[in-house]
Amino acid sequence: MQLNGNMATDDNMLTIGGIRADKLIAAYGSPLYVIDQADFEDRAQAFKQYFVSEKFKTHVIYASKAFSNVYISELAKAAGLHIDVVSGGELYTVLKAGYDPSQVYFHGNNKTPHELAYALDQGIGTIIVDNDYEYQLISDLAKERKMLARVLLRVNPGIEADTHKYIQTTKEDSKFGMSTTDPRTMAFIQAMAQDPAIDFAGVHCHIGSQVMKAGFFYEEAQAMIAFAKQVESQCQIDLQEVNLGGGFGVYYTDKDQPLNLAEFLPAYIKEIEQAMVANDFSCDIISIEPGRSMINDSGSTLYTLGAIKHPQMGLPFAFIDGGMSDNLRPALYQAEYEAAIANRINEPADQAFRVAGKCCETGDILIQEIKLANPQPGDILVVPRTGAYTFAMASNYNRIEKPAVVFVKDGQSKVAVKRETYADMTRNDCSIKD
Ligand SMILES: *Cc1c(COP(=O)(O)O)cnc(C)c1O
């Protein structure tokens, strides 16, 4: 397992942010989501530092769906990031964290009238429109409120990034946004631009997730800027913003060669600047929306091992006290992870195991095959790089309580989300006797 961020070892024990894994489990229970706070803060600053231009302002927007709670929203705010949300619940969370509503972008392919009204009433900065029906809702709600709603339109430039098909989003038949090649798109923009309740600010696109090749982002930037120019000339309007979305790939296993931000982001800026010159286009703001690449590396999950089971055939199982309830990704789309025995971190990992969860699903296998150092019941298994789309997708399947989230930094730890209790899980249950 590759150590990352502020991981180290102390006498054969893994430490994160200066705290031993066994101390974290003893203090907060198991399983446990652990977030390396300094690692997140460093990455937020790297995005801010490297995604800059002298030609336009840049917004680095944290896609909070990757890992949403009040604590991380407070950190994102302190780091000077904008933030995006995809539901009323995520919006509520960032507002509760004290986000200035003008810094919030609201996404989603089917925002409800209730969510849109909530967003407008809270003075949300920008709504990304997905379709004509949604635009009508926003326009009517804004008129009722005598407000001007700032919107971007989500479009698909038809770039097929080579990622898993569930996380690929801009093919021509994608459920998200409108195609740049659809003749109705330009007429739709024209209508929005002429609507007195709408401040049509620009276009948005997000080409998918876990994209490793910089070339796809360059292609996207060129296509989007060419399209933005076309919008300006055909609709006789000035666009303020082009939002290029997120999707920057990260390391999970040695199959992944992630983008190096210090190299990629300045190169990306250069591509954008060149595309602007080539298309004779300019605008005030260019935005990006990193989610996974902002938080994934900072998160680890600690589990306690139960039985080590040797079936008649196949690999032996190492059973963990969690599974698809705290990390759905392997069951959902065959995501892969590394792992190690945290309390024997320096010992050679030389025997192959299958790491299985405790949920009642055959598909609840966290890792299909991984070499571990002589795992025993009671050992701590660390699965690194679980910051994104794990806690965010957690469920109470089998009525398993969601683990606590603890932030660690410089030898200090702080609970960001308390562990659920059995009582929490039945809080909204009503009795036949009620
Ligand atoms: C999910 C999403 C993101 C973030 O994607 P990552 O792969 O986590 O970087 C950004 N923008 C939009 C519109 C999204 O839906």
The ligand as an SDF file (V2000), in Angstrom:
LIG
                    3D

 15 15  0  0  0  0  0  0  0  0999 V2000
  -19.9400   15.0700   -9.8970 C   0  0  0  0  0  0  0  0  0  0  0  0
  -19.7090   16.3660  -10.5350 C   0  0  0  0  0  0  0  0  0  0  0  0
  -18.4970   17.0360  -10.3710 C   0  0  0  0  0  0  0  0  0  0  0  0
  -17.3330   16.4440   -9.6220 C   0  0  0  0  0  0  0  0  0  0  0  0
  -16.8270   15.3170  -10.2640 O   0  0  0  0  0  0  0  0  0  0  0  0
  -15.4810   14.6540   -9.7230 P   0  0  0  0  0  0  0  0  0  0  0  0
  -15.2550   13.5080  -10.6360 O   0  0  0  0  0  0  0  0  0  0  0  0
  -15.7460   14.2240   -8.3320 O   0  0  0  0  0  0  0  0  0  0  0  0
  -14.4190   15.6810   -9.8050 O   0  0  0  0  0  0  0  0  0  0  0  0
  -18.3560   18.2760  -10.9460 C   0  0  0  0  0  0  0  0  0  0  0  0
  -19.3730   18.8420  -11.6340 N   0  0  0  0  0  0  0  0  0  0  0  0
  -20.5550   18.2230  -11.8110 C   0  0  0  0  0  0  0  0  0  0  0  0
  -21.6190   18.8980  -12.5680 C   0  0  0  0  0  0  0  0  0  0  0  0
  -20.7610   16.9800  -11.2700 C   0  0  0  0  0  0  0  0  0  0  0  0
  -21.9330   16.3760  -11.4690 O   0  0  0  0  0  0  0  0  0  0  0  0
  1  2  1  0
  2  3  1  0
  2 14  2  0
  3  4  1  0
  3 10  2  0
  4  5  1  0
  5  6  1  0
  6  7  2  0
  6  8  1  0
  6  9  1  0
 10 11  1  0
 11 12  2  0
 12 13  1  0
 12 14  1  0
 14 15  1  0
M  END
$$$$
